[in-house]
Amino acid sequence: MGRRATLGGFTMVELLVAIAVVGVGLALAVPAFNQFIDTNRYQALSRALVADMTNARAEAIRRGVPVGVCASTDGSSCSNSASNWSVGWLVFADLDGSGAPSSSEILSVHNPGGAAVASSTVAGFRFAPSGEARGATASGTRLTTTLQIQFQSQTTTASSTVQVAPYGLISGN
């Protein structure tokens, strides 16, 4: 009966070591998690643009009229800046051949809210009824090089790229 009850628990040193180990683990995991989130965000943005471009090309072929895709800051007109793809874009059927959307011609608007920095060589282009990619103007000639739009993070190395070949093939990563 002389047994003495022992209390379970941690000593102060054990507790401080455990806290230090958790802190080091979090310090290593948080930047990798931010990179993971950014990568997924830009891939989703890229997939949305590829889907809209694919639909635009299909509409151009189906309707027999040029269908434009352009960067847009307000959702109702095309932007003249090739870097505004991150703010949003719109798809429009160019029924009047003007090369610019009117309110009745807009097929879809996408507004990601400036979630990325975008770099591109063009602010817009059109798919001809044949499915090939052309310049944004009403008399747009067939593209001679692959159009590229890249979304990238300002804080991590995450990025995603959408490409449109002159003959209309659309790809993204």
Secondary structure, 3 states (H helix, E strand, C coil): CCCCCCCCCCCHHHHHHHHHHHHHHHHHHHHHHHHHHHHHHHHHHHHHHHHHHHHHHHHHHHHCCCEEEEECCCCCCCCCCHHHHHCCEEEEECCCCCCCCCCCCEEEEECCCCCCEEEECCCEEEECCCCCEECCCCCCCECCCCEEEEEECCCCCCEEEEEECCCCCEEEC
